[in-house]
Amino acid sequence: MLIQLKRKEGESTGSFLYRFSTKIKQSGVLKEAKRRRFKTRDLNKRKRKLGALYRLSKAQEMKELKKYGRA
């Protein structure tokens, strides 16, 4: 999506920047760019399972350490 704005005659730089930023926010260009920039790829099923197992084992380990007053 292409947004073109021209500075009006006698318009100050500040008001032009304000008009430009509001136009960008309304168009959703910035939101789309951020969504694309910070998108993470989905992990495959095996990695998700391994991660879940690791978290469970760490939680169990912390529980045991707390039980004996070491954590």
MOPAC internal coordinates of N, CA, C and O (Angstrom, degrees):
PM7 1SCF
backbone

  N    0.0000 0     0.00 0     0.00 0    0    0    0
  C    1.4433 1     0.00 0     0.00 0    1    0    0
  C    1.5270 1   107.95 1     0.00 0    2    1    0
  O    1.2310 1   120.97 1   -55.08 1    3    2    1
  N    1.2895 1   115.74 1   124.92 1    3    2    1
  C    1.4561 1   121.93 1  -177.90 1    5    3    2
  C    1.5261 1   109.82 1  -103.11 1    6    5    3
  O    1.2310 1   121.24 1   -51.43 1    7    6    5
  N    1.3240 1   115.23 1   128.57 1    7    6    5
  C    1.4641 1   120.25 1   178.74 1    9    7    6
  C    1.5236 1   107.78 1  -115.74 1   10    9    7
  O    1.2310 1   121.10 1   -57.27 1   11   10    9
  N    1.3152 1   115.51 1   122.73 1   11   10    9
  C    1.4580 1   120.31 1   178.98 1   13   11   10
  C    1.5129 1   109.37 1  -119.59 1   14   13   11
  O    1.2310 1   121.11 1   -51.86 1   15   14   13
  N    1.3012 1   115.49 1   128.14 1   15   14   13
  C    1.4551 1   121.46 1   176.10 1   17   15   14
  C    1.5167 1   107.91 1  -131.99 1   18   17   15
  O    1.2310 1   121.02 1   -40.39 1   19   18   17
  N    1.2969 1   115.65 1   139.61 1   19   18   17
  C    1.4619 1   119.73 1   175.47 1   21   19   18
  C    1.5115 1   108.25 1  -116.31 1   22   21   19
  O    1.2310 1   121.53 1   -35.87 1   23   22   21
  N    1.2947 1   114.68 1   144.13 1   23   22   21
  C    1.4515 1   120.53 1  -179.64 1   25   23   22
  C    1.5271 1   109.34 1   -70.59 1   26   25   23
  O    1.2310 1   121.72 1   -51.45 1   27   26   25
  N    1.3200 1   114.31 1   128.55 1   27   26   25
  C    1.4629 1   119.19 1  -179.46 1   29   27   26
  C    1.5285 1   109.31 1   -73.65 1   30   29   27
  O    1.2310 1   121.25 1   -23.86 1   31   30   29
  N    1.3010 1   115.21 1   156.14 1   31   30   29
  C    1.4631 1   119.59 1  -179.71 1   33   31   30
  C    1.5349 1   109.95 1   -66.25 1   34   33   31
  O    1.2310 1   120.81 1   -54.09 1   35   34   33
  N    1.3101 1   116.05 1   125.91 1   35   34   33
  C    1.4533 1   121.58 1   179.71 1   37   35   34
  C    1.5245 1   113.81 1    82.40 1   38   37   35
  O    1.2310 1   120.30 1  -175.88 1   39   38   37
  N    1.3214 1   117.04 1     4.12 1   39   38   37
  C    1.4659 1   120.79 1  -179.60 1   41   39   38
  C    1.5232 1   109.70 1   -81.54 1   42   41   39
  O    1.2310 1   120.66 1   -45.26 1   43   42   41
  N    1.3138 1   116.35 1   134.74 1   43   42   41
  C    1.4668 1   119.34 1   179.72 1   45   43   42
  C    1.5274 1   109.92 1   -74.90 1   46   45   43
  O    1.2310 1   121.24 1   -19.42 1   47   46   45
  N    1.3263 1   115.23 1   160.58 1   47   46   45
  C    1.4642 1   120.51 1  -179.11 1   49   47   46
  C    1.5229 1   110.53 1   -64.40 1   50   49   47
  O    1.2310 1   120.82 1   141.18 1   51   50   49
  N    1.3179 1   116.05 1   -38.82 1   51   50   49
  C    1.4652 1   119.87 1  -179.85 1   53   51   50
  C    1.5115 1   112.52 1   -62.93 1   54   53   51
  O    1.2310 1   120.49 1   135.19 1   55   54   53
  N    1.3193 1   116.67 1   -44.81 1   55   54   53
  C    1.4664 1   119.10 1  -179.36 1   57   55   54
  C    1.5300 1   110.97 1   -69.57 1   58   57   55
  O    1.2310 1   120.63 1   147.03 1   59   58   57
  N    1.3297 1   116.39 1   -32.97 1   59   58   57
  C    1.4701 1   119.29 1   176.56 1   61   59   58
  C    1.5278 1   110.30 1   -65.61 1   62   61   59
  O    1.2310 1   120.22 1   136.80 1   63   62   61
  N    1.3327 1   117.18 1   -43.20 1   63   62   61
  C    1.4596 1   120.72 1   178.78 1   65   63   62
  C    1.5322 1   110.54 1   -63.82 1   66   65   63
  O    1.2310 1   120.31 1   141.38 1   67   66   65
  N    1.3154 1   117.01 1   -38.62 1   67   66   65
  C    1.4627 1   120.89 1   177.82 1   69   67   66
  C    1.5271 1   110.08 1   -63.24 1   70   69   67
  O    1.2310 1   120.76 1   133.72 1   71   70   69
  N    1.3163 1   116.16 1   -46.28 1   71   70   69
  C    1.4683 1   120.89 1   179.92 1   73   71   70
  C    1.5276 1   110.80 1   -62.77 1   74   73   71
  O    1.2310 1   120.93 1   139.82 1   75   74   73
  N    1.3340 1   115.82 1   -40.18 1   75   74   73
  C    1.4604 1   120.96 1   179.27 1   77   75   74
  C    1.5294 1   110.97 1   -64.93 1   78   77   75
  O    1.2310 1   120.58 1   133.70 1   79   78   77
  N    1.3307 1   116.49 1   -46.30 1   79   78   77
  C    1.4689 1   119.48 1  -177.67 1   81   79   78
  C    1.5260 1   111.52 1   -65.63 1   82   81   79
  O    1.2310 1   120.05 1   141.86 1   83   82   81
  N    1.3209 1   117.52 1   -38.14 1   83   82   81
  C    1.4665 1   118.89 1   178.00 1   85   83   82
  C    1.5266 1   110.83 1   -67.02 1   86   85   83
  O    1.2310 1   120.43 1   143.15 1   87   86   85
  N    1.3155 1   116.79 1   -36.85 1   87   86   85
  C    1.4723 1   120.49 1   178.51 1   89   87   86
  C    1.5273 1   110.29 1   -64.53 1   90   89   87
  O    1.2310 1   120.76 1   138.89 1   91   90   89
  N    1.3378 1   116.15 1   -41.11 1   91   90   89
  C    1.4616 1   120.82 1   179.28 1   93   91   90
  C    1.5269 1   110.21 1   -64.27 1   94   93   91
  O    1.2310 1   119.95 1   135.97 1   95   94   93
  N    1.3354 1   117.70 1   -44.03 1   95   94   93
  C    1.4574 1   121.56 1   179.89 1   97   95   94
  C    1.5223 1   111.31 1   -63.15 1   98   97   95
  O    1.2310 1   120.32 1   138.95 1   99   98   97
  N    1.3158 1   117.00 1   -41.05 1   99   98   97
  C    1.4532 1   120.71 1  -178.24 1  101   99   98
  C    1.5178 1   112.26 1   -69.41 1  102  101   99
  O    1.2310 1   120.61 1   148.13 1  103  102  101
  N    1.3320 1   116.44 1   -31.87 1  103  102  101
  C    1.4603 1   119.36 1  -176.65 1  105  103  102
  C    1.5207 1   112.52 1   -76.59 1  106  105  103
  O    1.2310 1   119.94 1   156.20 1  107  106  105
  N    1.3501 1   117.71 1   -23.80 1  107  106  105
  C    1.4587 1   120.81 1   179.84 1  109  107  106
  C    1.5126 1   113.68 1    86.12 1  110  109  107
  O    1.2310 1   119.98 1  -171.66 1  111  110  109
  N    1.3201 1   117.64 1     8.34 1  111  110  109
  C    1.4631 1   121.38 1  -179.03 1  113  111  110
  C    1.5212 1   110.44 1   -64.53 1  114  113  111
  O    1.2310 1   120.37 1   135.80 1  115  114  113
  N    1.3073 1   116.89 1   -44.20 1  115  114  113
  C    1.4541 1   121.49 1  -178.27 1  117  115  114
  C    1.5231 1   111.21 1   -64.89 1  118  117  115
  O    1.2310 1   120.55 1   138.02 1  119  118  117
  N    1.3116 1   116.56 1   -41.98 1  119  118  117
  C    1.4618 1   121.33 1   179.37 1  121  119  118
  C    1.5309 1   110.49 1   -62.37 1  122  121  119
  O    1.2310 1   120.76 1   137.21 1  123  122  121
  N    1.3144 1   116.15 1   -42.79 1  123  122  121
  C    1.4677 1   121.01 1   179.14 1  125  123  122
  C    1.5211 1   111.26 1   -65.50 1  126  125  123
  O    1.2310 1   120.11 1   139.76 1  127  126  125
  N    1.3206 1   117.40 1   -40.24 1  127  126  125
  C    1.4674 1   121.24 1   179.71 1  129  127  126
  C    1.5233 1   110.81 1   -64.33 1  130  129  127
  O    1.2310 1   120.43 1   137.29 1  131  130  129
  N    1.3219 1   116.79 1   -42.71 1  131  130  129
  C    1.4655 1   120.03 1   178.46 1  133  131  130
  C    1.5195 1   110.78 1   -65.53 1  134  133  131
  O    1.2310 1   120.54 1   140.20 1  135  134  133
  N    1.3283 1   116.57 1   -39.80 1  135  134  133
  C    1.4632 1   120.18 1   179.65 1  137  135  134
  C    1.5202 1   110.54 1   -61.40 1  138  137  135
  O    1.2310 1   120.56 1   137.55 1  139  138  137
  N    1.3240 1   116.53 1   -42.45 1  139  138  137
  C    1.4582 1   119.97 1   179.63 1  141  139  138
  C    1.5248 1   112.31 1   -71.08 1  142  141  139
  O    1.2310 1   120.48 1   143.73 1  143  142  141
  N    1.3246 1   116.69 1   -36.27 1  143  142  141
  C    1.4629 1   120.47 1  -176.22 1  145  143  142
  C    1.5307 1   111.81 1   -68.37 1  146  145  143
  O    1.2310 1   120.25 1   139.12 1  147  146  145
  N    1.3191 1   117.12 1   -40.88 1  147  146  145
  C    1.4523 1   120.56 1  -173.47 1  149  147  146
  C    1.5254 1   113.57 1  -102.30 1  150  149  147
  O    1.2310 1   119.82 1  -165.73 1  151  150  149
  N    1.3092 1   117.96 1    14.27 1  151  150  149
  C    1.4538 1   120.35 1   179.54 1  153  151  150
  C    1.5215 1   109.81 1   -72.59 1  154  153  151
  O    1.2310 1   120.63 1   -46.00 1  155  154  153
  N    1.3135 1   116.39 1   134.00 1  155  154  153
  C    1.4570 1   120.49 1   177.73 1  157  155  154
  C    1.5199 1   108.92 1  -106.64 1  158  157  155
  O    1.2310 1   121.51 1   -31.40 1  159  158  157
  N    1.2999 1   114.72 1   148.60 1  159  158  157
  C    1.4510 1   118.83 1   179.11 1  161  159  158
  C    1.5156 1   109.56 1   -78.11 1  162  161  159
  O    1.2310 1   120.56 1   -33.38 1  163  162  161
  N    1.3211 1   116.54 1   146.62 1  163  162  161
  C    1.4553 1   121.19 1   179.38 1  165  163  162
  C    1.5197 1   110.06 1   -72.96 1  166  165  163
  O    1.2310 1   121.03 1   -40.67 1  167  166  165
  N    1.3316 1   115.64 1   139.33 1  167  166  165
  C    1.4586 1   120.28 1   177.30 1  169  167  166
  C    1.5178 1   109.09 1   -78.14 1  170  169  167
  O    1.2310 1   121.41 1   -26.60 1  171  170  169
  N    1.3355 1   114.91 1   153.40 1  171  170  169
  C    1.4530 1   116.89 1   177.42 1  173  171  170
  C    1.5278 1   109.79 1   -76.72 1  174  173  171
  O    1.2310 1   120.70 1    -9.69 1  175  174  173
  N    1.3073 1   116.26 1   170.31 1  175  174  173
  C    1.4521 1   122.24 1  -172.14 1  177  175  174
  C    1.5313 1   111.46 1   -60.92 1  178  177  175
  O    1.2310 1   120.06 1   139.29 1  179  178  177
  N    1.3294 1   117.48 1   -40.71 1  179  178  177
  C    1.4633 1   121.71 1  -178.09 1  181  179  178
  C    1.5256 1   111.03 1   -63.55 1  182  181  179
  O    1.2310 1   120.17 1   135.19 1  183  182  181
  N    1.3283 1   117.29 1   -44.81 1  183  182  181
  C    1.4636 1   120.32 1  -179.39 1  185  183  182
  C    1.5222 1   111.43 1   -66.07 1  186  185  183
  O    1.2310 1   120.25 1   143.29 1  187  186  185
  N    1.3342 1   117.14 1   -36.71 1  187  186  185
  C    1.4561 1   119.86 1   177.48 1  189  187  186
  C    1.5216 1   110.97 1   -63.65 1  190  189  187
  O    1.2310 1   120.72 1   137.67 1  191  190  189
  N    1.3511 1   116.23 1   -42.33 1  191  190  189
  C    1.4648 1   120.46 1   179.11 1  193  191  190
  C    1.5225 1   110.54 1   -64.49 1  194  193  191
  O    1.2310 1   120.28 1   135.21 1  195  194  193
  N    1.3337 1   117.07 1   -44.79 1  195  194  193
  C    1.4553 1   120.54 1   179.84 1  197  195  194
  C    1.5272 1   111.29 1   -61.61 1  198  197  195
  O    1.2310 1   120.63 1   139.19 1  199  198  197
  N    1.3196 1   116.40 1   -40.81 1  199  198  197
  C    1.4650 1   120.75 1   178.12 1  201  199  198
  C    1.5198 1   111.59 1   -63.16 1  202  201  199
  O    1.2310 1   120.68 1   138.18 1  203  202  201
  N    1.3299 1   116.30 1   -41.82 1  203  202  201
  C    1.4569 1   120.71 1   179.84 1  205  203  202
  C    1.5202 1   110.32 1   -65.99 1  206  205  203
  O    1.2310 1   120.37 1   138.38 1  207  206  205
  N    1.3213 1   116.90 1   -41.62 1  207  206  205
  C    1.4618 1   120.43 1   178.18 1  209  207  206
  C    1.5228 1   111.19 1   -64.07 1  210  209  207
  O    1.2310 1   120.26 1   140.20 1  211  210  209
  N    1.3110 1   117.11 1   -39.80 1  211  210  209
  C    1.4664 1   121.24 1   178.73 1  213  211  210
  C    1.5289 1   110.49 1   -63.40 1  214  213  211
  O    1.2310 1   120.72 1   135.55 1  215  214  213
  N    1.3268 1   116.23 1   -44.45 1  215  214  213
  C    1.4691 1   119.42 1   178.80 1  217  215  214
  C    1.5285 1   111.69 1   -62.91 1  218  217  215
  O    1.2310 1   120.75 1   140.06 1  219  218  217
  N    1.3308 1   116.17 1   -39.94 1  219  218  217
  C    1.4622 1   119.65 1   178.30 1  221  219  218
  C    1.5203 1   111.44 1   -63.94 1  222  221  219
  O    1.2310 1   120.62 1   136.16 1  223  222  221
  N    1.3305 1   116.43 1   -43.84 1  223  222  221
  C    1.4658 1   119.60 1  -179.38 1  225  223  222
  C    1.5229 1   111.01 1   -65.41 1  226  225  223
  O    1.2310 1   119.94 1   140.35 1  227  226  225
  N    1.3305 1   117.73 1   -39.65 1  227  226  225
  C    1.4653 1   121.07 1   177.98 1  229  227  226
  C    1.5252 1   110.92 1   -65.41 1  230  229  227
  O    1.2310 1   120.15 1   140.37 1  231  230  229
  N    1.3165 1   117.32 1   -39.63 1  231  230  229
  C    1.4636 1   121.12 1   178.92 1  233  231  230
  C    1.5216 1   109.69 1   -63.91 1  234  233  231
  O    1.2310 1   120.60 1   137.17 1  235  234  233
  N    1.3297 1   116.46 1   -42.83 1  235  234  233
  C    1.4622 1   120.66 1   178.44 1  237  235  234
  C    1.5287 1   110.81 1   -63.35 1  238  237  235
  O    1.2310 1   120.69 1   138.21 1  239  238  237
  N    1.3267 1   116.28 1   -41.79 1  239  238  237
  C    1.4621 1   121.50 1   178.89 1  241  239  238
  C    1.5365 1   111.04 1   -62.25 1  242  241  239
  O    1.2310 1   120.26 1   136.44 1  243  242  241
  N    1.3240 1   117.11 1   -43.56 1  243  242  241
  C    1.4609 1   120.96 1   179.25 1  245  243  242
  C    1.5272 1   110.86 1   -65.95 1  246  245  243
  O    1.2310 1   120.77 1   142.65 1  247  246  245
  N    1.3218 1   116.14 1   -37.35 1  247  246  245
  C    1.4596 1   120.75 1   178.49 1  249  247  246
  C    1.5328 1   110.45 1   -61.42 1  250  249  247
  O    1.2310 1   120.79 1   135.82 1  251  250  249
  N    1.3370 1   116.10 1   -44.18 1  251  250  249
  C    1.4632 1   120.52 1   178.89 1  253  251  250
  C    1.5283 1   111.24 1   -66.06 1  254  253  251
  O    1.2310 1   120.33 1   139.05 1  255  254  253
  N    1.3304 1   116.98 1   -40.95 1  255  254  253
  C    1.4570 1   119.99 1   179.38 1  257  255  254
  C    1.5314 1   111.12 1   -63.79 1  258  257  255
  O    1.2310 1   120.43 1   139.49 1  259  258  257
  N    1.3236 1   116.78 1   -40.51 1  259  258  257
  C    1.4628 1   120.40 1   178.47 1  261  259  258
  C    1.5203 1   110.93 1   -65.27 1  262  261  259
  O    1.2310 1   121.31 1   144.45 1  263  262  261
  N    1.3214 1   115.10 1   -35.55 1  263  262  261
  C    1.4503 1   120.55 1   179.78 1  265  263  262
  C    1.5370 1   111.20 1   -60.33 1  266  265  263
  O    1.2310 1   121.24 1   141.50 1  267  266  265
  N    1.3370 1   115.23 1   -38.50 1  267  266  265
  C    1.4604 1   120.47 1  -178.84 1  269  267  266
  C    1.5321 1   112.51 1   -95.29 1  270  269  267
  O    1.2310 1   120.27 1  -176.81 1  271  270  269
  N    1.3117 1   117.09 1     3.19 1  271  270  269
  C    1.4582 1   121.66 1   175.31 1  273  271  270
  C    1.5091 1   113.80 1    75.91 1  274  273  271
  O    1.2310 1   119.43 1  -152.67 1  275  274  273
  N    1.3081 1   118.70 1    27.33 1  275  274  273
  C    1.4626 1   122.34 1  -178.82 1  277  275  274
  C    1.5295 1   113.20 1  -100.99 1  278  277  275
  O    1.2310 1   120.51 1   172.06 1  279  278  277
  N    1.3108 1   116.63 1    -7.94 1  279  278  277
  C    1.4577 1   118.35 1  -178.78 1  281  279  278
  C    1.5136 1   111.29 1  -123.80 1  282  281  279
  O    1.2310 1   120.10 1   180.00 1  283  282  281

